[in-house]
Amino acid sequence: MTITKTQNGGALEIALAGRLDTMTSPELEAELSKALPGAESLVFDFSKLDYISSAGLRVLLSAHKAMSAKDGMKVTHVNEIVQEVFEVTGFADILDIE
């Protein structure tokens, strides 16, 4: 998985490419632990994300909780496979997906 992080003031955008799973979620978790304290809003760009597992969902839920006290979190450019995982797990009702 590739993580591309862009920060513009308090706005943080993280683009993911590849698979967010048990092997790669600790890498995203580490990036978020460094970046979230200075962020007021968070946007995930999933245009190049092929797959997400329950380990990836856990990281997203943790980020969502951290950002709920701030300006929030959005997930953009979700493909059909990832969207189906969000719907089956109920994450489609929790996350702000564009």
Backbone as XML, in Angstrom:
<?xml version="1.0"?>
<chain id="A" units="angstrom">
  <residue number="1" name="MET">
    <atom name="N" x="0.839" y="-1.174" z="0.000"/>
    <atom name="CA" x="0.000" y="0.000" z="0.000"/>
    <atom name="C" x="0.889" y="1.244" z="0.000"/>
  </residue>
  <residue number="2" name="THR">
    <atom name="N" x="0.431" y="2.256" z="-0.723"/>
    <atom name="CA" x="1.119" y="3.534" z="-0.771"/>
    <atom name="C" x="0.255" y="4.582" z="-0.083"/>
  </residue>
  <residue number="3" name="ILE">
    <atom name="N" x="0.869" y="5.371" z="0.786"/>
    <atom name="CA" x="0.175" y="6.449" z="1.497"/>
    <atom name="C" x="0.757" y="7.773" z="1.025"/>
  </residue>
  <residue number="4" name="THR">
    <atom name="N" x="-0.109" y="8.652" z="0.507"/>
    <atom name="CA" x="0.321" y="9.989" z="0.102"/>
    <atom name="C" x="-0.411" y="10.985" z="0.985"/>
  </residue>
  <residue number="5" name="LYS">
    <atom name="N" x="0.358" y="11.750" z="1.744"/>
    <atom name="CA" x="-0.219" y="12.671" z="2.719"/>
    <atom name="C" x="-0.005" y="14.104" z="2.244"/>
  </residue>
  <residue number="6" name="THR">
    <atom name="N" x="-1.081" y="14.910" z="2.247"/>
    <atom name="CA" x="-1.007" y="16.320" z="1.869"/>
    <atom name="C" x="-1.665" y="17.137" z="2.966"/>
  </residue>
  <residue number="7" name="GLN">
    <atom name="N" x="-0.941" y="18.097" z="3.502"/>
    <atom name="CA" x="-1.513" y="18.944" z="4.551"/>
    <atom name="C" x="-1.515" y="20.394" z="4.080"/>
  </residue>
  <residue number="8" name="ASN">
    <atom name="N" x="-2.673" y="21.033" z="4.183"/>
    <atom name="CA" x="-2.834" y="22.431" z="3.821"/>
    <atom name="C" x="-3.458" y="23.124" z="5.024"/>
  </residue>
  <residue number="9" name="GLY">
    <atom name="N" x="-2.628" y="23.710" z="5.864"/>
    <atom name="CA" x="-3.127" y="24.279" z="7.112"/>
    <atom name="C" x="-3.627" y="23.158" z="8.000"/>
  </residue>
  <residue number="10" name="GLY">
    <atom name="N" x="-4.877" y="23.265" z="8.441"/>
    <atom name="CA" x="-5.470" y="22.228" z="9.281"/>
    <atom name="C" x="-6.151" y="21.124" z="8.497"/>
  </residue>
  <residue number="11" name="ALA">
    <atom name="N" x="-6.173" y="21.261" z="7.151"/>
    <atom name="CA" x="-6.827" y="20.255" z="6.306"/>
    <atom name="C" x="-5.817" y="19.192" z="5.889"/>
  </residue>
  <residue number="12" name="LEU">
    <atom name="N" x="-6.096" y="17.959" z="6.251"/>
    <atom name="CA" x="-5.225" y="16.835" z="5.929"/>
    <atom name="C" x="-5.923" y="15.932" z="4.928"/>
  </residue>
  <residue number="13" name="GLU">
    <atom name="N" x="-5.223" y="15.589" z="3.837"/>
    <atom name="CA" x="-5.744" y="14.620" z="2.875"/>
    <atom name="C" x="-4.777" y="13.456" z="2.795"/>
  </residue>
  <residue number="14" name="ILE">
    <atom name="N" x="-5.333" y="12.262" z="2.868"/>
    <atom name="CA" x="-4.530" y="11.050" z="2.765"/>
    <atom name="C" x="-5.089" y="10.203" z="1.631"/>
  </residue>
  <residue number="15" name="ALA">
    <atom name="N" x="-4.249" y="9.977" z="0.622"/>
    <atom name="CA" x="-4.618" y="9.132" z="-0.508"/>
    <atom name="C" x="-3.971" y="7.768" z="-0.323"/>
  </residue>
  <residue number="16" name="LEU">
    <atom name="N" x="-4.767" y="6.727" z="-0.487"/>
    <atom name="CA" x="-4.270" y="5.361" z="-0.322"/>
    <atom name="C" x="-4.335" y="4.633" z="-1.657"/>
  </residue>
  <residue number="17" name="ALA">
    <atom name="N" x="-3.319" y="3.844" z="-1.946"/>
    <atom name="CA" x="-3.289" y="3.028" z="-3.156"/>
    <atom name="C" x="-2.911" y="1.605" z="-2.767"/>
  </residue>
  <residue number="18" name="GLY">
    <atom name="N" x="-3.636" y="0.644" z="-3.313"/>
    <atom name="CA" x="-3.342" y="-0.757" z="-3.016"/>
    <atom name="C" x="-4.373" y="-1.375" z="-2.098"/>
  </residue>
  <residue number="19" name="ARG">
    <atom name="N" x="-3.895" y="-2.116" z="-1.113"/>
    <atom name="CA" x="-4.775" y="-2.849" z="-0.191"/>
    <atom name="C" x="-4.563" y="-2.360" z="1.237"/>
  </residue>
  <residue number="20" name="LEU">
    <atom name="N" x="-5.663" y="-2.074" z="1.918"/>
    <atom name="CA" x="-5.626" y="-1.718" z="3.338"/>
    <atom name="C" x="-6.111" y="-2.947" z="4.097"/>
  </residue>
  <residue number="21" name="ASP">
    <atom name="N" x="-5.163" y="-3.707" z="4.633"/>
    <atom name="CA" x="-5.493" y="-4.976" z="5.277"/>
    <atom name="C" x="-4.645" y="-5.177" z="6.537"/>
  </residue>
  <residue number="22" name="THR">
    <atom name="N" x="-4.618" y="-6.377" z="7.041"/>
    <atom name="CA" x="-3.896" y="-6.689" z="8.273"/>
    <atom name="C" x="-2.414" y="-6.327" z="8.189"/>
  </residue>
  <residue number="23" name="MET">
    <atom name="N" x="-1.835" y="-6.500" z="7.031"/>
    <atom name="CA" x="-0.407" y="-6.235" z="6.859"/>
    <atom name="C" x="-0.099" y="-4.735" z="6.742"/>
  </residue>
  <residue number="24" name="THR">
    <atom name="N" x="-1.011" y="-3.964" z="6.149"/>
    <atom name="CA" x="-0.723" y="-2.555" z="5.861"/>
    <atom name="C" x="-1.386" y="-1.566" z="6.813"/>
  </residue>
  <residue number="25" name="SER">
    <atom name="N" x="-2.400" y="-2.003" z="7.542"/>
    <atom name="CA" x="-3.103" y="-1.065" z="8.432"/>
    <atom name="C" x="-2.209" y="-0.479" z="9.537"/>
  </residue>
  <residue number="26" name="PRO">
    <atom name="N" x="-1.221" y="-1.222" z="10.084"/>
    <atom name="CA" x="-0.350" y="-0.584" z="11.082"/>
    <atom name="C" x="0.426" y="0.616" z="10.522"/>
  </residue>
  <residue number="27" name="GLU">
    <atom name="N" x="0.781" y="0.557" z="9.245"/>
    <atom name="CA" x="1.481" y="1.666" z="8.601"/>
    <atom name="C" x="0.584" y="2.917" z="8.551"/>
  </residue>
  <residue number="28" name="LEU">
    <atom name="N" x="-0.681" y="2.726" z="8.184"/>
    <atom name="CA" x="-1.624" y="3.854" z="8.158"/>
    <atom name="C" x="-1.872" y="4.367" z="9.571"/>
  </residue>
  <residue number="29" name="GLU">
    <atom name="N" x="-2.006" y="3.460" z="10.514"/>
    <atom name="CA" x="-2.230" y="3.842" z="11.909"/>
    <atom name="C" x="-1.077" y="4.700" z="12.436"/>
  </residue>
  <residue number="30" name="ALA">
    <atom name="N" x="0.142" y="4.335" z="12.084"/>
    <atom name="CA" x="1.319" y="5.101" z="12.509"/>
    <atom name="C" x="1.318" y="6.503" z="11.890"/>
  </residue>
  <residue number="31" name="GLU">
    <atom name="N" x="0.973" y="6.584" z="10.604"/>
    <atom name="CA" x="0.899" y="7.893" z="9.930"/>
    <atom name="C" x="-0.164" y="8.770" z="10.583"/>
  </residue>
  <residue number="32" name="LEU">
    <atom name="N" x="-1.313" y="8.186" z="10.883"/>
    <atom name="CA" x="-2.410" y="8.953" z="11.485"/>
    <atom name="C" x="-2.047" y="9.433" z="12.887"/>
  </residue>
  <residue number="33" name="SER">
    <atom name="N" x="-1.352" y="8.612" z="13.646"/>
    <atom name="CA" x="-1.003" y="9.013" z="15.013"/>
    <atom name="C" x="-0.083" y="10.233" z="15.004"/>
  </residue>
  <residue number="34" name="LYS">
    <atom name="N" x="0.743" y="10.362" z="13.962"/>
    <atom name="CA" x="1.614" y="11.535" z="13.834"/>
    <atom name="C" x="0.867" y="12.740" z="13.277"/>
  </residue>
  <residue number="35" name="ALA">
    <atom name="N" x="-0.047" y="12.512" z="12.332"/>
    <atom name="CA" x="-0.658" y="13.616" z="11.584"/>
    <atom name="C" x="-1.945" y="14.170" z="12.205"/>
  </residue>
  <residue number="36" name="LEU">
    <atom name="N" x="-2.734" y="13.341" z="12.860"/>
    <atom name="CA" x="-4.051" y="13.791" z="13.344"/>
    <atom name="C" x="-4.005" y="14.890" z="14.399"/>
  </residue>
  <residue number="37" name="PRO">
    <atom name="N" x="-3.046" y="14.900" z="15.307"/>
    <atom name="CA" x="-3.059" y="15.982" z="16.299"/>
    <atom name="C" x="-3.004" y="17.387" z="15.689"/>
  </residue>
  <residue number="38" name="GLY">
    <atom name="N" x="-2.372" y="17.553" z="14.522"/>
    <atom name="CA" x="-2.285" y="18.861" z="13.883"/>
    <atom name="C" x="-3.356" y="19.119" z="12.849"/>
  </residue>
  <residue number="39" name="ALA">
    <atom name="N" x="-4.273" y="18.169" z="12.670"/>
    <atom name="CA" x="-5.309" y="18.298" z="11.638"/>
    <atom name="C" x="-6.645" y="18.705" z="12.238"/>
  </residue>
  <residue number="40" name="GLU">
    <atom name="N" x="-7.336" y="19.584" z="11.538"/>
    <atom name="CA" x="-8.692" y="19.970" z="11.928"/>
    <atom name="C" x="-9.736" y="19.209" z="11.124"/>
  </residue>
  <residue number="41" name="SER">
    <atom name="N" x="-9.384" y="18.830" z="9.890"/>
    <atom name="CA" x="-10.277" y="18.028" z="9.051"/>
    <atom name="C" x="-9.437" y="16.978" z="8.327"/>
  </residue>
  <residue number="42" name="LEU">
    <atom name="N" x="-10.100" y="15.882" z="7.966"/>
    <atom name="CA" x="-9.406" y="14.767" z="7.328"/>
    <atom name="C" x="-10.225" y="14.267" z="6.147"/>
  </residue>
  <residue number="43" name="VAL">
    <atom name="N" x="-9.565" y="14.118" z="4.999"/>
    <atom name="CA" x="-10.195" y="13.539" z="3.813"/>
    <atom name="C" x="-9.345" y="12.361" z="3.360"/>
  </residue>
  <residue number="44" name="PHE">
    <atom name="N" x="-9.981" y="11.209" z="3.232"/>
    <atom name="CA" x="-9.321" y="10.044" z="2.660"/>
    <atom name="C" x="-9.714" y="9.962" z="1.192"/>
  </residue>
  <residue number="45" name="ASP">
    <atom name="N" x="-8.731" y="9.854" z="0.307"/>
    <atom name="CA" x="-8.970" y="9.659" z="-1.121"/>
    <atom name="C" x="-8.723" y="8.181" z="-1.416"/>
  </residue>
  <residue number="46" name="PHE">
    <atom name="N" x="-9.804" y="7.465" z="-1.734"/>
    <atom name="CA" x="-9.711" y="6.023" z="-1.974"/>
    <atom name="C" x="-9.757" y="5.688" z="-3.465"/>
  </residue>
  <residue number="47" name="SER">
    <atom name="N" x="-9.460" y="6.657" z="-4.347"/>
    <atom name="CA" x="-9.569" y="6.414" z="-5.785"/>
    <atom name="C" x="-8.663" y="5.278" z="-6.255"/>
  </residue>
  <residue number="48" name="LYS">
    <atom name="N" x="-7.576" y="5.000" z="-5.545"/>
    <atom name="CA" x="-6.654" y="3.932" z="-5.941"/>
    <atom name="C" x="-6.603" y="2.806" z="-4.912"/>
  </residue>
  <residue number="49" name="LEU">
    <atom name="N" x="-7.557" y="2.798" z="-3.986"/>
    <atom name="CA" x="-7.617" y="1.722" z="-2.991"/>
    <atom name="C" x="-8.399" y="0.559" z="-3.575"/>
  </residue>
  <residue number="50" name="ASP">
    <atom name="N" x="-7.776" y="-0.616" z="-3.625"/>
    <atom name="CA" x="-8.397" y="-1.788" z="-4.237"/>
    <atom name="C" x="-9.230" y="-2.615" z="-3.269"/>
  </residue>
  <residue number="51" name="TYR">
    <atom name="N" x="-8.846" y="-2.591" z="-1.980"/>
    <atom name="CA" x="-9.456" y="-3.525" z="-1.025"/>
    <atom name="C" x="-9.286" y="-2.979" z="0.383"/>
  </residue>
  <residue number="52" name="ILE">
    <atom name="N" x="-10.274" y="-3.269" z="1.239"/>
    <atom name="CA" x="-10.152" y="-2.927" z="2.656"/>
    <atom name="C" x="-10.647" y="-4.108" z="3.486"/>
  </residue>
  <residue number="53" name="SER">
    <atom name="N" x="-9.900" y="-4.447" z="4.525"/>
    <atom name="CA" x="-10.279" y="-5.553" z="5.408"/>
    <atom name="C" x="-10.800" y="-4.996" z="6.730"/>
  </residue>
  <residue number="54" name="SER">
    <atom name="N" x="-11.149" y="-5.886" z="7.639"/>
    <atom name="CA" x="-11.634" y="-5.455" z="8.953"/>
    <atom name="C" x="-10.555" y="-4.682" z="9.717"/>
  </residue>
  <residue number="55" name="ALA">
    <atom name="N" x="-9.295" y="-5.020" z="9.495"/>
    <atom name="CA" x="-8.204" y="-4.280" z="10.145"/>
    <atom name="C" x="-8.174" y="-2.838" z="9.634"/>
  </residue>
  <residue number="56" name="GLY">
    <atom name="N" x="-8.408" y="-2.650" z="8.351"/>
    <atom name="CA" x="-8.480" y="-1.308" z="7.778"/>
    <atom name="C" x="-9.690" y="-0.548" z="8.286"/>
  </residue>
  <residue number="57" name="LEU">
    <atom name="N" x="-10.808" y="-1.237" z="8.427"/>
    <atom name="CA" x="-12.019" y="-0.604" z="8.965"/>
    <atom name="C" x="-11.788" y="-0.112" z="10.387"/>
  </residue>
  <residue number="58" name="ARG">
    <atom name="N" x="-11.048" y="-0.881" z="11.159"/>
    <atom name="CA" x="-10.763" y="-0.479" z="12.540"/>
    <atom name="C" x="-9.966" y="0.822" z="12.569"/>
  </residue>
  <residue number="59" name="VAL">
    <atom name="N" x="-8.993" y="0.957" z="11.674"/>
    <atom name="CA" x="-8.198" y="2.183" z="11.605"/>
    <atom name="C" x="-9.080" y="3.366" z="11.199"/>
  </residue>
  <residue number="60" name="LEU">
    <atom name="N" x="-9.973" y="3.144" z="10.233"/>
    <atom name="CA" x="-10.893" y="4.214" z="9.812"/>
    <atom name="C" x="-11.810" y="4.632" z="10.957"/>
  </residue>
  <residue number="61" name="LEU">
    <atom name="N" x="-12.315" y="3.671" z="11.701"/>
    <atom name="CA" x="-13.200" y="3.982" z="12.816"/>
    <atom name="C" x="-12.466" y="4.779" z="13.887"/>
  </residue>
  <residue number="62" name="SER">
    <atom name="N" x="-11.241" y="4.424" z="14.161"/>
    <atom name="CA" x="-10.432" y="5.153" z="15.130"/>
    <atom name="C" x="-10.198" y="6.596" z="14.668"/>
  </residue>
  <residue number="63" name="ALA">
    <atom name="N" x="-9.885" y="6.778" z="13.391"/>
    <atom name="CA" x="-9.684" y="8.126" z="12.839"/>
    <atom name="C" x="-10.981" y="8.923" z="12.887"/>
  </residue>
  <residue number="64" name="HIS">
    <atom name="N" x="-12.092" y="8.257" z="12.583"/>
    <atom name="CA" x="-13.405" y="8.915" z="12.615"/>
    <atom name="C" x="-13.707" y="9.428" z="14.019"/>
  </residue>
  <residue number="65" name="LYS">
    <atom name="N" x="-13.444" y="8.606" z="15.024"/>
    <atom name="CA" x="-13.670" y="9.024" z="16.414"/>
    <atom name="C" x="-12.794" y="10.208" z="16.790"/>
  </residue>
  <residue number="66" name="ALA">
    <atom name="N" x="-11.531" y="10.175" z="16.378"/>
    <atom name="CA" x="-10.604" y="11.270" z="16.690"/>
    <atom name="C" x="-11.037" y="12.568" z="16.012"/>
  </residue>
  <residue number="67" name="MET">
    <atom name="N" x="-11.547" y="12.473" z="14.794"/>
    <atom name="CA" x="-11.907" y="13.671" z="14.038"/>
    <atom name="C" x="-13.309" y="14.178" z="14.359"/>
  </residue>
  <residue number="68" name="SER">
    <atom name="N" x="-14.121" y="13.387" z="15.034"/>
    <atom name="CA" x="-15.496" y="13.823" z="15.351"/>
    <atom name="C" x="-15.505" y="15.005" z="16.309"/>
  </residue>
  <residue number="69" name="ALA">
    <atom name="N" x="-14.453" y="15.159" z="17.082"/>
    <atom name="CA" x="-14.353" y="16.297" z="18.002"/>
    <atom name="C" x="-13.832" y="17.541" z="17.282"/>
  </residue>
  <residue number="70" name="LYS">
    <atom name="N" x="-13.437" y="17.370" z="16.023"/>
    <atom name="CA" x="-12.909" y="18.480" z="15.220"/>
    <atom name="C" x="-13.879" y="18.756" z="14.079"/>
  </residue>
  <residue number="71" name="ASP">
    <atom name="N" x="-13.365" y="19.052" z="12.886"/>
    <atom name="CA" x="-14.225" y="19.359" z="11.738"/>
    <atom name="C" x="-14.681" y="18.136" z="10.967"/>
  </residue>
  <residue number="72" name="GLY">
    <atom name="N" x="-14.282" y="16.956" z="11.401"/>
    <atom name="CA" x="-14.787" y="15.732" z="10.801"/>
    <atom name="C" x="-13.870" y="15.088" z="9.786"/>
  </residue>
  <residue number="73" name="MET">
    <atom name="N" x="-14.396" y="14.002" z="9.204"/>
    <atom name="CA" x="-13.646" y="13.160" z="8.279"/>
    <atom name="C" x="-14.544" y="12.774" z="7.121"/>
  </residue>
  <residue number="74" name="LYS">
    <atom name="N" x="-13.994" y="12.777" z="5.906"/>
    <atom name="CA" x="-14.716" y="12.346" z="4.703"/>
    <atom name="C" x="-13.900" y="11.275" z="3.995"/>
  </residue>
  <residue number="75" name="VAL">
    <atom name="N" x="-14.612" y="10.409" z="3.280"/>
    <atom name="CA" x="-13.979" y="9.401" z="2.440"/>
    <atom name="C" x="-14.472" y="9.647" z="1.020"/>
  </residue>
  <residue number="76" name="THR">
    <atom name="N" x="-13.545" y="9.828" z="0.079"/>
    <atom name="CA" x="-13.933" y="10.146" z="-1.291"/>
    <atom name="C" x="-13.441" y="9.085" z="-2.275"/>
  </residue>
  <residue number="77" name="HIS">
    <atom name="N" x="-14.084" y="9.063" z="-3.454"/>
    <atom name="CA" x="-13.687" y="8.205" z="-4.583"/>
    <atom name="C" x="-13.614" y="6.730" z="-4.223"/>
  </residue>
  <residue number="78" name="VAL">
    <atom name="N" x="-14.671" y="6.225" z="-3.612"/>
    <atom name="CA" x="-14.722" y="4.825" z="-3.179"/>
    <atom name="C" x="-15.178" y="3.942" z="-4.347"/>
  </residue>
  <residue number="79" name="ASN">
    <atom name="N" x="-14.436" y="2.869" z="-4.620"/>
    <atom name="CA" x="-14.852" y="1.959" z="-5.692"/>
    <atom name="C" x="-15.954" y="1.013" z="-5.202"/>
  </residue>
  <residue number="80" name="GLU">
    <atom name="N" x="-16.496" y="0.224" z="-6.126"/>
    <atom name="CA" x="-17.629" y="-0.658" z="-5.802"/>
    <atom name="C" x="-17.281" y="-1.704" z="-4.750"/>
  </residue>
  <residue number="81" name="ILE">
    <atom name="N" x="-16.090" y="-2.255" z="-4.808"/>
    <atom name="CA" x="-15.684" y="-3.307" z="-3.874"/>
    <atom name="C" x="-15.618" y="-2.753" z="-2.450"/>
  </residue>
  <residue number="82" name="VAL">
    <atom name="N" x="-14.960" y="-1.610" z="-2.287"/>
    <atom name="CA" x="-14.839" y="-0.993" z="-0.958"/>
    <atom name="C" x="-16.205" y="-0.510" z="-0.478"/>
  </residue>
  <residue number="83" name="GLN">
    <atom name="N" x="-17.016" y="0.054" z="-1.386"/>
    <atom name="CA" x="-18.347" y="0.518" z="-1.014"/>
    <atom name="C" x="-19.201" y="-0.638" z="-0.508"/>
  </residue>
  <residue number="84" name="GLU">
    <atom name="N" x="-19.087" y="-1.789" z="-1.143"/>
    <atom name="CA" x="-19.846" y="-2.966" z="-0.701"/>
    <atom name="C" x="-19.431" y="-3.384" z="0.708"/>
  </residue>
  <residue number="85" name="VAL">
    <atom name="N" x="-18.131" y="-3.327" z="1.001"/>
    <atom name="CA" x="-17.656" y="-3.646" z="2.360"/>
    <atom name="C" x="-18.254" y="-2.644" z="3.348"/>
  </residue>
  <residue number="86" name="PHE">
    <atom name="N" x="-18.266" y="-1.351" z="2.993"/>
    <atom name="CA" x="-18.852" y="-0.332" z="3.865"/>
    <atom name="C" x="-20.331" y="-0.606" z="4.116"/>
  </residue>
  <residue number="87" name="GLU">
    <atom name="N" x="-21.062" y="-1.017" z="3.085"/>
    <atom name="CA" x="-22.496" y="-1.263" z="3.236"/>
    <atom name="C" x="-22.779" y="-2.501" z="4.078"/>
  </residue>
  <residue number="88" name="VAL">
    <atom name="N" x="-22.041" y="-3.579" z="3.830"/>
    <atom name="CA" x="-22.255" y="-4.834" z="4.555"/>
    <atom name="C" x="-21.927" y="-4.673" z="6.042"/>
  </residue>
  <residue number="89" name="THR">
    <atom name="N" x="-20.919" y="-3.887" z="6.351"/>
    <atom name="CA" x="-20.480" y="-3.729" z="7.738"/>
    <atom name="C" x="-21.201" y="-2.602" z="8.479"/>
  </residue>
  <residue number="90" name="GLY">
    <atom name="N" x="-21.979" y="-1.800" z="7.760"/>
    <atom name="CA" x="-22.665" y="-0.669" z="8.393"/>
    <atom name="C" x="-21.843" y="0.610" z="8.402"/>
  </residue>
  <residue number="91" name="PHE">
    <atom name="N" x="-20.635" y="0.559" z="7.873"/>
    <atom name="CA" x="-19.785" y="1.751" z="7.833"/>
    <atom name="C" x="-20.359" y="2.820" z="6.909"/>
  </residue>
  <residue number="92" name="ALA">
    <atom name="N" x="-21.191" y="2.413" z="5.949"/>
    <atom name="CA" x="-21.810" y="3.383" z="5.044"/>
    <atom name="C" x="-22.716" y="4.336" z="5.828"/>
  </residue>
  <residue number="93" name="ASP">
    <atom name="N" x="-23.254" y="3.872" z="6.951"/>
    <atom name="CA" x="-24.113" y="4.712" z="7.784"/>
    <atom name="C" x="-23.306" y="5.590" z="8.762"/>
  </residue>
  <residue number="94" name="ILE">
    <atom name="N" x="-22.071" y="5.206" z="9.011"/>
    <atom name="CA" x="-21.230" y="5.925" z="9.972"/>
    <atom name="C" x="-20.372" y="6.994" z="9.296"/>
  </residue>
  <residue number="95" name="LEU">
    <atom name="N" x="-19.767" y="6.619" z="8.171"/>
    <atom name="CA" x="-18.805" y="7.492" z="7.501"/>
    <atom name="C" x="-19.480" y="8.475" z="6.543"/>
  </residue>
  <residue number="96" name="ASP">
    <atom name="N" x="-18.866" y="9.616" z="6.343"/>
    <atom name="CA" x="-19.287" y="10.593" z="5.343"/>
    <atom name="C" x="-18.575" y="10.224" z="4.050"/>
  </residue>
  <residue number="97" name="ILE">
    <atom name="N" x="-19.310" y="9.557" z="3.131"/>
    <atom name="CA" x="-18.710" y="9.056" z="1.895"/>
    <atom name="C" x="-19.201" y="9.895" z="0.720"/>
  </residue>
  <residue number="98" name="GLU">
    <atom name="N" x="-18.256" y="10.394" z="-0.060"/>
    <atom name="CA" x="-18.607" y="11.210" z="-1.236"/>
    <atom name="C" x="-18.150" y="10.524" z="-2.492"/>
  </residue>
</chain>
